[in-house]
Each structure stands twice: as C-alpha cells, then as structure tokens.
Amino acid sequence: MHEDQITLREALDQHLVENGFAPDGGLSDRWTFVRFGPIPICIWNTPARKRAAPYHDLNHVVSGYGNDAVGEAEIGAWELASGCKRYLAAWVLNWSALLLGLRSPRRVFAAFVRGRRTRNLYDADVHRLLEMPLRTVRSELGLDRQVQAGGMDLVLFVGAMALSPVVGAIPSVISIVTGPAWFPSGAWRARRAPA
C-alpha cells in the first residue's frame, strides 16, 4: 500500500510483521534483549519500558529508521535530540543505543541533527494519529523537510556520544545483576519470528 493511503496503524502492523515482532511489540515478554556484537544484554521488561515501547515502535515507523544495530543507534539519536519527555526508560535506552552506531557515526549524527529540528511521538495523542495517513503524521512532525547541521549540533552530539558509555552502563549492570534469572530461562537465545 502506498504511503499516501496507509494509516499509521496499518504501517505499525506492517512494521511489526516485517521485523518479526509479536503483535503487541513484545510488551508481554518478561525480558527484552539486544546484542552488542556477540554479547546478549537481557533487560527486564519493566513497566517503565513498557510505557515507552509503543511510542518507540511508532517512532520507528514515522522516522523510517531500521531495527538493526545502526538503525537503533539512529532512532536513539533522533529520539534523544527531539526529546523523550517523561519516559526515563527511553532516555536511558536511547542513550545506550548510541554505542551501536560507532561504525556509522555520520548516519547517527544525521539522525541527531534531524531530531533537533523535528518532533517525535512521545506524549502525542496517538489515538488521534493512528487512523491518519502516515504521510500526514510525518508532515505534522516535520519529517518531510530537509535539515542542515550547524556547529551546535556537533557540540551536542559529541557530548551525547561521550556520555553514552556512562549511561549505557546502567542497562549493562542491570543485565549482569539479573543474569541468574534470565540466563537459565534461555531468554538470551530468543530470536525474532521470521517475517
């Protein structure tokens, strides 16, 4: 279906299927995990993460950033720069995700610059937006415009990247501490369902 015709809800459903996610986006899972190279980092799917995750999934849809390592770094940079509002889990996990983009710093910087000049869906009236055409939602957020980087963007981006290992230590420490619970359960072996 063409972007002019597809609604945000339809685009979200398509995104979840194409990326092998459960229909609820994994909200019912006890653990969520990411791989940092060969290392699995399992994180307890806390209530705070569950509140932020639907917005994050919708932000993937509207921004067009992927679910691979670089895509997660890009959306992390974009969400940080455009603001995660009152969603602490989103701030921490996005800041941590910047580390995943070390091989593609230009792409991550471009996403950061884009975020400083656009909006995301945290705290948006999602129920109103779900039935709107995806193209209209992207336009409302300013995602249909080209952006240019400035000097302050670079300063802020370098600062964000410098803090990324510090903030990234938070989920890593939690993963290590909770290891006795998630490792025996085999959660670290979980794979996305094939599309």
C-alpha positions in Angstrom: 0.0 0.0 0.0 1.3 3.5 -0.9 2.3 5.9 1.9 -0.4 8.3 0.8 -3.1 5.7 1.6 -1.7 3.7 4.5 -2.6 4.8 8.0 -0.2 5.0 10.9 -1.9 1.9 12.5 -1.5 -0.1 9.3 2.1 1.0 8.9 2.8 -0.1 12.5 1.2 -3.5 12.0 3.3 -4.0 8.8 6.4 -2.9 10.7 5.9 -5.4 13.4 5.3 -8.3 10.9 8.2 -7.4 8.7 10.6 -7.3 11.6 9.4 -10.5 13.2 7.9 -8.8 16.3 4.9 -10.1 18.2 1.6 -8.2 17.5 2.0 -6.5 20.9 5.5 -5.4 20.1 6.9 -7.7 22.8 5.1 -5.9 25.7 4.0 -9.3 27.1 7.6 -10.6 27.2 9.3 -10.8 30.6 12.7 -10.0 29.1 13.9 -7.9 26.2 17.3 -8.2 24.8 19.8 -6.6 22.4 23.1 -7.9 21.1 26.2 -5.8 21.4 28.2 -7.9 18.9 28.1 -11.4 20.2 27.2 -10.3 23.7 23.5 -10.6 24.6 22.2 -7.9 27.0 18.9 -9.0 28.5 16.9 -6.4 30.2 13.9 -6.9 32.4 10.8 -5.6 30.5 9.9 -3.1 33.3 6.7 -1.1 33.5 8.7 2.0 32.6 10.0 0.3 29.4 6.5 -1.0 28.6 5.1 2.6 28.8 7.8 3.9 26.4 8.0 0.9 23.9 4.8 1.7 21.9 5.9 5.2 21.3 9.4 3.9 20.3 7.8 1.4 17.8 5.7 4.2 16.3 8.8 6.4 16.1 10.5 3.7 14.1 7.6 3.8 11.6 7.4 7.6 11.2 11.1 8.1 11.1 12.0 5.2 8.8 14.9 4.1 10.9 15.5 0.3 10.9 15.7 -2.3 13.7 19.3 -3.4 13.0 22.2 -2.0 15.2 22.7 1.1 13.2 19.0 1.8 12.9 18.6 1.5 16.7 21.5 4.0 17.1 19.9 6.3 14.6 16.5 6.3 16.2 18.2 6.6 19.6 20.0 9.7 18.4 16.8 11.1 16.8 14.7 10.5 19.9 17.3 11.9 22.2 17.6 15.1 20.1 13.8 15.5 19.7 13.2 14.6 23.4 11.9 11.6 25.2 9.7 13.7 27.5 8.9 12.0 30.8 9.9 8.5 29.7 13.1 7.8 31.7 13.5 4.3 30.2 13.5 5.8 26.7 16.2 8.3 27.7 18.4 5.6 29.2 17.9 3.0 26.4 18.3 5.6 23.6 21.5 7.0 25.1 22.8 3.5 25.4 21.9 2.7 21.8 24.3 5.4 20.5 27.1 2.9 21.1 25.6 0.6 18.5 26.3 3.2 15.8 30.0 3.6 16.3 30.7 2.1 12.9 28.4 4.6 11.2 28.9 7.9 13.0 27.7 10.1 10.1 24.4 8.3 9.9 23.9 8.7 13.6 24.9 12.3 13.5 22.5 13.0 10.7 19.7 11.4 12.8 20.7 13.6 15.8 20.5 16.7 13.6 17.2 15.7 12.2 15.9 15.2 15.8 16.9 18.7 16.8 14.7 20.1 14.1 11.7 17.7 14.2 9.3 16.2 16.7 8.6 12.6 17.7 5.5 10.9 19.1 6.4 10.7 22.8 3.4 12.2 24.6 1.5 12.7 21.3 -2.2 11.9 21.1 -1.5 8.5 19.5 -5.2 7.5 19.3 -5.9 10.5 17.1 -2.9 9.8 14.9 -3.3 6.1 14.4 -6.1 6.5 11.8 -4.4 9.3 10.0 -2.4 8.7 6.8 1.3 8.0 7.6 2.3 10.8 5.3 0.2 13.3 7.2 1.7 12.2 10.5 5.2 12.6 9.1 4.4 16.1 7.9 3.0 17.1 11.3 6.3 16.0 12.9 8.3 17.9 10.3 9.8 14.7 8.9 9.1 15.7 5.3 11.7 18.6 5.4 15.4 18.5 4.7 17.7 19.7 7.6 21.1 21.2 7.7 23.7 20.6 10.5 25.2 23.5 12.5 28.1 23.9 14.8 26.0 23.5 18.0 24.6 20.2 16.6 28.2 18.8 16.5 29.0 20.0 20.0 25.8 18.5 21.5 26.3 15.2 19.5 29.9 14.8 20.7 28.7 15.4 24.3 25.9 12.8 23.9 28.4 10.3 22.4 30.8 10.9 25.3 28.1 10.2 27.9 26.8 7.2 26.0 29.2 4.6 27.7 28.3 6.0 31.1 24.5 5.8 30.6 25.0 2.5 28.7 26.5 1.0 31.9 23.1 1.2 33.6 21.3 -1.5 31.5 24.5 -3.5 31.3 24.8 -3.6 35.1 21.1 -4.4 35.4 21.6 -7.2 32.9 24.5 -8.7 34.8 22.7 -8.4 38.2 19.6 -10.1 36.7 21.7 -12.7 34.8 20.8 -15.5 37.3 17.2 -15.0 36.4 17.3 -14.6 32.6 20.3 -16.8 31.6 18.8 -20.2 32.8 15.5 -19.3 31.1 17.2 -19.2 27.7 15.9 -15.7 27.0 19.2 -14.8 25.5 18.6 -17.4 22.8 15.4 -15.8 21.7 15.1 -14.8 18.0 12.6 -12.7 16.2 10.0 -14.7 14.3 10.7 -14.9 10.6 8.8 -12.4 8.6 
